[in-house]
Amino acid sequence: MASGAVGELGPIVLIALRELSVPDRRALALNASTGLPLIVAVTTLGIAAGEMRTSTAAGLVGAGMMSVLVYPGLAGMVRRARL
């Protein structure tokens, strides 16, 4: 999770890792883990190249949509609970 966050947000995350509490870092990691745009791009390319079935792409995009719906709420709960 953290490697994806660092890759997407770069220097902001590196600074935040020193400045944020552990619960805040976990919340940041959850918020940065939603990957829907990348999933849509990759599945579109896979379908266009004939390397991926549309049913597989639909499943992957659905999972990406769930991450967009669930992770931000979970991040808020983590911060409030100080887990």
Buried (B, 14 or more C-beta within 10 A) or exposed (E): EBEBBBEBBEEEBEEBBEEBEEBBBBBBBBBBBBBBEEBBEBBEEBBEEEEBEEEEBEEBBEEBBEBBEEBBEBBEEBBEEEE
